Amino acid sequence: MFWIIAVLVLLAFDVNYYVRFIFTQFSLNISNLFHKKQLTDTVTSYGICTTQDIDIFLDHMNNVRFLRELDFARYHWFGRTKFWSKLRSRGASSVQGATSIRYRRMIGLFRPFRVETRLVWWDERSLYLEHRFVTLTDGFVRAVAISRQVAPGGFNMGELIEQFDECRERPDRPEEIGHWLEAIEVSSLKLRKER
């Protein structure tokens, strides 16, 4: 009976996702004991391309797995910088609003990598994180992603960020984020017209 339940659980749920989440939370707790990160610091999380991450050619990481790794990288950034606890203490939250990713070179099977996450810009509603996938064996940046974290309900994200000493002044908006936001706006207008 145990084996039947175990097989059903494995078929019904992505067990590795939950195991990875627990591992990420554990590593966050340990890391925060020794070194706190500022909002402007780069926060690094680690991964390895396993057989559950590969594409149909069985030799490199599937594109969708990059996006999944971003979930863990964002979670790690929010936890290491303590931004999530500050956000929650004000009754707010953050959701993934948009992601743009550029793949430069594949991450091969069993190849370890790190995801370097850093805050690059913010406005009143959102913060923008850059994520770099770097293989440990050669230090090559395999993919670069930008993610937009949105605070729903009209919460002023910029006001909260600027309460951190290291973020008193907002940096200039990076050019690629400006172009990306324009593309998002064009897409939004198009979808509104289709209603």
C-alpha positions as CSV (number, residue, x, y, z in Angstrom):
1,M,0.0,0.0,0.0
2,F,2.9,2.4,0.8
3,W,4.4,1.9,-2.6
4,I,1.1,2.7,-4.3
5,I,0.7,5.9,-2.3
6,A,4.4,6.9,-3.0
7,V,3.9,6.3,-6.8
8,L,0.7,8.4,-6.8
9,V,2.3,11.2,-4.9
10,L,5.3,11.2,-7.4
11,L,2.9,11.2,-10.3
12,A,0.6,13.9,-8.9
13,F,3.2,16.3,-7.5
14,D,6.5,17.6,-8.6
15,V,8.2,16.3,-5.4
16,N,11.6,17.7,-6.4
17,Y,10.2,21.2,-6.5
18,Y,9.2,20.9,-2.8
19,V,12.4,19.2,-1.8
20,R,14.3,22.1,-3.5
21,F,12.1,24.6,-1.8
22,I,12.9,23.1,1.6
23,F,16.6,23.0,0.8
24,T,16.5,26.7,-0.3
25,Q,14.8,27.7,2.9
26,F,17.3,25.8,4.9
27,S,20.2,27.4,3.1
28,L,18.6,30.8,3.6
29,N,18.4,30.3,7.3
30,I,22.1,29.2,7.5
31,S,23.3,32.0,5.2
32,N,21.5,34.7,7.2
33,L,23.2,33.6,10.4
34,F,26.6,34.6,9.0
35,H,26.1,37.4,6.5
36,K,23.3,39.8,5.8
37,K,22.8,41.2,2.3
38,Q,21.9,44.7,1.3
39,L,19.2,45.3,-1.3
40,T,21.9,46.4,-3.8
41,D,24.2,43.3,-3.2
42,T,24.3,40.4,-5.6
43,V,22.7,37.3,-4.1
44,T,23.9,34.0,-5.4
45,S,22.0,30.7,-5.5
46,Y,23.3,27.4,-6.9
47,G,21.9,24.6,-9.0
48,I,22.9,21.7,-11.2
49,C,21.3,20.5,-14.4
50,T,19.9,17.0,-13.6
51,T,18.1,14.4,-15.7
52,Q,14.8,16.0,-14.7
53,D,15.8,19.3,-16.2
54,I,16.9,18.2,-19.7
55,D,15.2,18.7,-23.0
56,I,14.2,16.1,-25.6
57,F,17.8,15.9,-26.9
58,L,18.8,14.7,-23.4
59,D,21.9,16.8,-23.2
60,H,21.1,20.3,-21.8
61,M,18.7,22.2,-19.6
62,N,15.2,22.8,-21.0
63,N,14.3,26.5,-21.4
64,V,11.4,26.3,-18.9
65,R,13.8,25.1,-16.2
66,F,15.6,28.4,-16.4
67,L,12.4,30.1,-15.4
68,R,11.9,27.7,-12.6
69,E,15.4,28.4,-11.3
70,L,14.4,32.1,-11.3
71,D,11.7,31.3,-8.8
72,F,14.3,30.0,-6.4
73,A,16.7,32.8,-7.2
74,R,14.0,35.4,-6.4
75,Y,13.0,33.6,-3.3
76,H,16.6,33.5,-2.2
77,W,17.0,37.3,-3.0
78,F,13.9,38.2,-1.0
79,G,15.0,36.1,1.9
80,R,18.7,37.2,2.0
81,T,18.0,40.9,1.7
82,K,15.1,40.7,4.2
83,F,13.0,42.6,1.7
84,W,10.1,40.1,1.9
85,S,9.7,40.6,5.7
86,K,9.7,44.4,5.3
87,L,7.1,44.1,2.5
88,R,4.9,41.7,4.6
89,S,5.2,43.9,7.7
90,R,3.4,46.6,5.7
91,G,0.7,44.3,4.6
92,A,1.9,44.1,1.0
93,S,3.2,41.3,-1.2
94,S,4.9,40.9,-4.5
95,V,4.0,38.8,-7.5
96,Q,5.9,38.1,-10.7
97,G,4.7,40.6,-13.3
98,A,6.9,39.8,-16.3
99,T,10.1,38.1,-17.2
100,S,12.4,38.4,-20.2
101,I,15.2,35.9,-20.7
102,R,18.0,35.7,-23.3
103,Y,19.7,32.4,-23.7
104,R,23.3,32.7,-24.8
105,R,24.6,29.1,-24.5
106,M,23.2,25.8,-23.1
107,I,23.8,24.5,-19.6
108,G,24.8,20.9,-20.1
109,L,23.7,17.8,-18.2
110,F,25.2,17.5,-14.7
111,R,26.9,20.9,-15.1
112,P,26.7,23.0,-11.9
113,F,25.8,26.7,-12.2
114,R,25.0,29.7,-10.1
115,V,22.3,32.3,-10.5
116,E,23.4,35.8,-9.6
117,T,20.5,38.0,-8.7
118,R,20.6,41.8,-8.2
119,L,18.3,44.7,-8.0
120,V,18.9,47.0,-11.0
121,W,16.0,49.5,-10.8
122,W,12.6,50.2,-9.3
123,D,9.6,52.5,-9.8
124,E,6.5,53.1,-7.7
125,R,4.8,49.8,-8.4
126,S,7.7,47.4,-9.2
127,L,11.2,46.3,-8.7
128,Y,13.4,44.9,-11.4
129,L,15.9,42.1,-10.8
130,E,18.6,40.9,-13.1
131,H,19.5,37.2,-13.0
132,R,22.7,35.8,-14.6
133,F,23.1,32.1,-15.1
134,V,26.8,31.3,-14.8
135,T,28.4,27.9,-15.2
136,L,30.9,27.1,-12.4
137,T,33.3,25.3,-14.6
138,D,34.1,28.2,-16.9
139,G,32.4,31.3,-15.5
140,F,30.5,31.9,-18.7
141,V,27.1,33.7,-18.5
142,R,24.8,31.2,-20.1
143,A,21.6,33.2,-19.8
144,V,20.5,36.6,-18.6
145,A,17.0,37.4,-17.4
146,I,15.1,40.4,-16.1
147,S,12.1,40.0,-13.8
148,R,9.6,42.5,-12.8
149,Q,8.2,42.1,-9.3
150,V,4.9,43.9,-8.9
151,A,3.2,45.0,-5.6
152,P,-0.6,44.5,-6.2
153,G,-3.2,46.8,-4.7
154,G,-1.5,50.1,-5.4
155,F,1.3,49.6,-2.8
156,N,4.2,52.0,-3.5
157,M,7.2,49.7,-3.9
158,G,9.6,52.6,-4.6
159,E,8.8,54.2,-1.3
160,L,9.6,51.1,0.6
161,I,12.8,50.5,-1.3
162,E,14.0,54.0,-0.7
163,Q,13.8,53.5,3.1
164,F,16.8,51.2,2.8
165,D,20.0,53.2,3.4
166,E,21.7,51.8,0.3
167,C,18.7,52.8,-1.9
168,R,18.1,56.4,-1.0
169,E,18.5,57.5,-4.6
170,R,17.1,55.5,-7.5
171,P,19.6,54.7,-10.2
172,D,19.0,55.7,-13.8
173,R,16.8,53.2,-15.6
174,P,18.9,50.8,-17.6
175,E,18.3,51.1,-21.4
176,E,17.2,47.5,-21.8
177,I,14.6,47.8,-19.1
178,G,13.2,51.0,-20.8
179,H,12.9,49.1,-24.2
180,W,11.4,46.1,-22.4
181,L,8.8,48.2,-20.6
182,E,7.8,49.9,-23.9
183,A,7.3,46.4,-25.4
184,I,5.2,45.4,-22.5
185,E,3.0,48.5,-22.9
186,V,2.6,47.9,-26.6
187,S,1.5,44.4,-25.9
188,S,-0.9,45.6,-23.2
189,L,-2.5,48.1,-25.5
190,K,-3.0,45.5,-28.2
191,L,-4.7,43.1,-25.7
192,R,-7.0,45.9,-24.4
193,K,-8.1,46.6,-28.0
194,E,-9.0,43.0,-28.5
195,R,-11.5,43.0,-25.7
